[in-house]
Amino acid sequence: MSAEDVALAEARASEARRRLDGTVERLQTELEPRRLARVALAEVTEGGERVARAGADVARRNPGVLAGGATLLVALVTGRQIARMFGKKKRQKQLPSPQDVASSAERIGS
């Protein structure tokens, strides 16, 4: 190997180190926890806004379906309270009398 080849190899190695250092710096910047949190928050916020807009558009186009769904949800959540309000009480299971439970031999002896 000549001195020229060695110098060329050192120059290539130096350039490769410089590129690698730049790549490492970019990765450190990209993967900084605060930056990642900001990016994630922005994406979640943007996604939430899109979902809210789409939901509002659907609600404007179908108000009856929205009202029916809301009514159903309220009924499911507060079903027992509504039933009590209208006087429907849950039937209590009556306990069997001792005579019903006693075996036929016990009934004959009494």
N, C-alpha and C positions, 0 to 999 in steps of 0.2 A: 504494500500500500504506500502510495506516495503522500507527501505532505499535503498536496492539493486535495487528495481523496479524504484525508483526515479532516481537513478544514471544512470541506463540503459536508461531511457527516456530522461534524460538530454544529454547523449552521443549521442543518436539518433538525437535529436534536433540539437545538435552542428554539427553533420555530415551533416544533411540536410541543415543547414545554410551555411556550407562551400561549399557544392555542388551548392547551389543557388547563392552564391557569385561568384563562378567560372563561372556559366552559365551567370550571368549578365555581368561579365567582357568580356566573349567571345562575347556576343551580342553587347556590346558597341564597341568592336574592329571591329566586322563584319559590324556594321551599321554606322561606322564613315564616314561622308560625303566625305572626301578626298579619302578614300579607295573605297567607292562606285563609285565615279567618275572615279577613275583609272580602276576599273573592267569594268565599262560600256564602257569606251573609248577603252579598249583592246578588248572587245567583238565586238564593232562596227567596229573597225579597222580590226579585223580578218574576220568578216562577209563581209566587203567591199572587202577585198582581195580575198575571195572566189568567190564573185560575179564577180569581175574583171577577175579572172582566167577563170571562166566558160564562160564569155562573149568572152574572147580572143580565147578560144578553139572553140566556136561556129563560130566566125568570120573566124578562120583558115579553118574550115571544109566547110563553106558556104560563100565564098567571094562574089559571085554574089548576094545573098540575102542581104548581108550587103551593097553592093554598091547600090542596088535598093532601100533599105530602106533609105539610106542617101540621095539619089536623091529625093525621095518622100518628105522627111522632108524638104529639101532645097526648093523644089517647093512649099510646103505648106506655109513655112515661108516667102518666097520672091515672091510669085505669082504675086502680083500687080506690083512689080518692073520689073519682067521678062516680063509681058504683055506690060508695057510701053516701055521696051527696044525694043520689036519687033513691036512697032507701033500700037498695038491694044489699042484703046481708048474706054473708057466706053461711050456708047451712052448716050447723055444727053436727058432727057425727055423734049420734047418741050411743052411749055405752049399752051393751046388752045387759039385760037383767040377769041376776044370778040363776033364776029358773031356766032361762034360755041356754045358759052355759053348762048347767049341770047335766051329767050323763043320765041316761035313762035309769040306771041302777040307783043313783042318788035320789032321783025323783020318786021312785017306788018306795024307798025307805022313809020318806018324809011324810 
